[in-house]
Amino acid sequence: MIVPLRWPTQLLLASVLALAGCLQEDSISVTKDGLVSFETVVTEVDEDKKIEFAAFEKVVANVLDELRQRQWEAEATWTSKERPYRLKITGSGKLADVAGKTSFYVLSKIDEKKFTVMFLGTEVNYVRIVFASPPGSAQFSGPNGRPIHEIERALPTDIVTIALQ
């Protein structure tokens, strides 16, 4: 469900880790020249204690690899290496350079100033995405054309249009 809310602060990447019990919140922003910045906070609760840290760390390394192959500058910072595992992934890139398909998103260029993004990763239990950019930068709209600032539970049907000013 797309929920129009207040004007928050950041844009792109979503659907990072497809592990059971994984909670994720993304903050994505785009400047008027198309520079995308994101911050993703991931918490793997692992209540059943089935996921060892080394396995989770490998998944994170694979995620960073895939992002870097798509021209993202990305890094992970661990805030907890014990259950619940918690980390922050930050990154940036130009919209035109990071366009394409990954395991996490499909970013399509419509023209020089307009892109659409669809977030993948439906196995993730909970992904919240907050969109924000400084005034005069990018605008985000949902399938109905209305401005959006947040997706409470990201699904592949939540296609977002990014329009550069």
NUVOVO-613271 format. One line per 10 residues: number of its first residue (from 0); for each residue z, x, y of C-alpha. Coordinates in steps of 0.1 Angstrom, whole numbers, padded with zeros to 4 digits. Each point is the difference from the previous one (the first is absolute). Example, Ala and Ser with C-alpha at 12.3 -4.5 7.8 and 13.67 -1.06 7.14 Angstrom:
BEGIN
0	0078:0123:-0045  -0007:0014:0034
END
This chain:
BEGIN
0	0000:0000:0000  -0009:0014:0034  0027:-0006:0026  -0007:0005:0037  0031:0016:0016  0010:0024:0028  -0021:0030:0010  0016:0029:-0021  -0010:0037:-0003  -0026:0016:-0025
10	-0031:-0004:-0026  -0017:0008:-0035  0007:0009:-0035  0019:-0025:-0020  0004:-0006:-0037  0011:0035:-0008  0019:-0001:-0032  -0007:-0024:-0029  0033:0002:-0018  0022:-0028:-0011
20	0028:-0007:0024  -0016:0020:0028  0007:-0012:0035  -0023:0012:0028  -0002:-0005:0037  -0030:0013:0020  -0003:0005:0037  -0036:0005:0012  -0015:0007:0034  -0034:0008:0014
30	-0008:0015:0034  -0030:-0010:0021  -0020:0030:-0013  0006:-0010:-0037  0029:0023:-0009  0020:-0017:-0027  0036:0009:-0006  0023:-0014:-0027  0035:0003:-0013  0008:-0014:-0034
40	0035:-0003:-0013  0002:-0004:-0038  0031:-0008:-0020  0000:0000:-0037  0032:-0018:-0011  -0006:0006:-0037  0029:-0022:-0011  -0008:0004:-0037  0000:0038:0005  -0034:0004:-0017
50	-0017:0022:0026  0010:0037:0001  -0002:0017:0033  -0026:0025:-0012  -0023:-0029:-0010  0004:-0017:0033  -0006:0033:0018  -0032:0004:-0019  -0012:-0034:0011  0007:0009:0036
60	-0019:0033:-0004  -0030:-0020:-0014  0002:-0024:0030  0000:0028:0025  -0029:0017:-0019  -0021:-0032:0002  0008:-0005:0037  -0010:0036:0008  -0032:-0004:-0019  -0008:-0029:0023
70	0006:0023:0030  0036:-0011:0008  0025:0025:0013  0030:-0012:-0020  0034:0012:-0010  0031:-0013:-0018  0036:0005:0009  0026:-0009:-0026  0031:-0017:0013  0015:-0006:-0035
80	-0009:0018:-0032  0026:-0021:-0019  -0002:-0037:-0008  -0010:-0018:0020  -0028:0025:0007  -0011:-0002:0036  -0026:0018:0020  -0021:-0002:0031  -0037:0007:0000  -0016:0007:0034
90	-0036:0006:0008  -0029:-0002:0024  -0037:0000:0001  -0030:-0014:0019  -0011:-0035:-0011  -0036:0011:-0006  0011:0031:-0021  0025:-0019:-0023  -0023:-0030:-0006  -0009:-0008:-0035
100	0019:-0010:-0031  0032:0014:-0015  0025:-0014:-0025  0019:-0013:0030  -0026:-0015:0024  -0036:-0007:0007  -0009:0009:0036  -0034:-0011:0011  -0018:0009:0032  -0018:-0030:0016
110	-0011:0019:0031  0013:0028:0023  0029:-0021:0012  0007:-0024:-0028  0014:0006:-0035  0015:-0022:-0027  0027:0010:-0024  0012:-0016:-0032  0031:0013:-0017  0001:0005:-0037
120	0028:0006:-0025  0011:-0034:-0011  0024:0015:-0026  0023:0010:0028  0028:-0025:0002  0004:0000:0037  -0022:0015:0028  0007:-0009:0036  -0025:0012:0026  0007:0001:0037
130	-0029:0006:0024  0004:0013:0035  -0019:0020:0026  0006:0008:0036  -0014:-0026:0024  -0037:0006:0005  -0004:0016:-0035  -0011:-0018:-0032  0005:-0037:-0006  0007:-0013:-0035
140	-0011:-0035:-0011  0001:-0019:-0032  -0028:-0019:-0018  0004:-0029:0024  -0006:0023:0030  0035:-0004:0013  0020:0031:0010  0024:0012:-0026  0029:0024:0002  0015:-0002:-0034
150	-0008:-0008:-0036  0032:-0009:-0018  -0014:0004:-0036  -0033:0019:0000  -0026:-0013:-0025  -0037:0009:-0004  -0009:-0033:0016  0017:0011:0033  -0031:0015:0017  0007:0014:0034
160	-0026:0007:0027  0007:0030:0022  -0018:-0002:0034  0001:0031:0022  0002:-0008:0038
END
